[in-house]
Amino acid sequence: MPPFPTAPDKHALERGEILAPKFDANGLICAVTTHAQSGEVLMVGWMNAEALQATLDTGDVHYFSRSRGELWRKGDTSGQVQKVVEIRIDCDQDAVWVKCLPQGDGGACHVGFRSCFYRVVEDGKLVERP
C-alpha cells in the first residue's frame, strides 16, 4: 500500500483535504524550502514518499539525495537541521513548500552560505552575493 493516497478526482486533488502528493516518474517531488521568518529561499531539494513522511512525522526536514540515492535529514552532518514551521503543497500537489527555522549557524548551503542561491547572474556571468 502506498504511503500516501491518490486523489479520487480533480476536485479532491485541487480543493480537497486529502494529502495526495504526485511524485514524478522517479518517485520524487520538488521541495522548496524557505526561512519561516524572513521568507528567504534557502534551498530546493527533492523528497520521495519516505522523506516527506519522515518530515511530517518528525518536524525535521528530510530530503532524498539523487546523487547518493538515499534519504537524509538536513543537518545530520552540518548541524543545520531545518525545523518545520509549516508545509504547503501546490494546487496539483506536485511540489511542496516547507517553511522552516534553520538551526546551527542558520545556514542551508553545503558550500557554507545561508542560502543555496548565493550567486546573481550579471551580464551572463555568476557573481557571488551572499
C-alpha positions in Angstrom: 0.0 0.0 0.0 1.5 3.4 -0.9 2.2 5.8 2.0 0.0 8.5 0.5 -3.4 8.1 -1.1 -4.3 9.0 -4.6 -6.9 11.8 -5.0 -10.1 10.3 -6.4 -10.7 13.1 -8.8 -9.5 16.6 -9.9 -11.7 18.4 -7.4 -10.3 16.4 -4.5 -6.7 16.9 -5.8 -7.1 20.7 -6.1 -9.6 21.6 -3.4 -9.9 18.7 -1.1 -8.3 18.0 2.2 -6.6 14.7 1.2 -2.8 15.0 1.1 -2.2 13.1 -2.2 1.3 14.2 -3.5 2.0 13.4 -7.1 5.6 12.1 -7.3 7.3 12.1 -10.7 8.4 9.0 -12.6 11.5 8.7 -10.3 9.2 8.8 -7.2 10.3 12.4 -6.3 8.6 15.7 -5.6 10.2 19.1 -5.7 10.6 20.7 -2.2 11.2 24.5 -2.0 12.5 25.4 1.5 12.3 29.0 2.8 13.2 30.7 6.1 9.9 30.9 8.1 10.7 34.4 9.4 12.4 36.2 6.6 10.8 34.3 3.6 14.3 33.9 2.0 14.6 30.9 -0.3 17.1 28.6 1.4 17.2 25.7 -1.0 15.4 23.5 -3.4 15.6 19.8 -2.9 13.8 16.6 -3.6 11.7 14.3 -1.5 10.5 10.8 -2.0 7.5 9.5 -0.1 9.7 8.3 2.7 11.4 11.8 3.1 8.0 13.6 3.0 6.6 11.2 5.6 9.7 11.5 7.8 9.4 15.3 7.6 5.7 15.1 8.6 6.4 12.6 11.4 9.5 14.3 13.0 9.2 18.0 12.3 12.7 18.0 10.8 13.1 18.4 7.1 14.2 15.2 5.3 15.2 15.0 1.6 16.2 12.4 -0.9 19.6 12.7 -2.3 19.5 12.0 -6.0 23.4 11.8 -6.2 23.7 9.4 -3.3 20.4 7.6 -3.8 19.4 7.9 -0.1 17.2 9.6 2.4 18.9 12.2 4.5 17.9 14.5 7.4 19.1 18.1 6.7 21.7 18.9 9.3 22.9 15.4 10.2 26.5 16.3 9.3 26.4 20.1 9.2 24.3 20.8 12.3 22.0 22.9 10.2 18.8 21.0 11.0 15.7 22.6 9.5 12.8 22.7 11.9 9.4 22.7 10.2 7.1 25.6 10.8 4.6 25.0 8.0 4.3 22.7 5.0 2.3 23.7 2.0 1.6 21.8 -1.2 0.8 23.4 -4.6 -2.5 23.3 -6.4 -1.9 20.0 -8.3 0.1 18.5 -5.4 3.4 18.0 -7.4 5.6 20.4 -5.3 5.9 21.2 -1.6 6.9 24.4 0.1 8.5 24.0 3.5 8.8 27.0 5.8 11.5 26.2 8.4 13.7 27.6 11.1 17.3 26.6 10.4 19.3 25.5 13.4 23.1 25.5 13.8 24.7 28.6 12.3 21.4 29.3 10.3 22.9 28.2 7.0 21.4 25.9 4.4 24.0 25.5 1.7 26.7 22.8 1.8 29.1 25.4 0.4 28.7 27.5 3.5 26.3 30.2 2.6 23.0 30.9 4.3 21.1 30.2 1.1 21.9 27.9 -1.8 21.0 30.9 -4.0 24.1 33.0 -3.3 25.0 33.9 -6.9 23.4 36.5 -9.1 23.5 36.4 -12.9 25.0 39.7 -14.2 25.9 40.1 -17.8 25.8 36.4 -18.4 28.2 35.7 -15.5 27.7 34.4 -12.0 28.6 36.9 -9.2 28.6 35.9 -5.5 26.2 38.0 -3.5 25.7 36.3 -0.1 
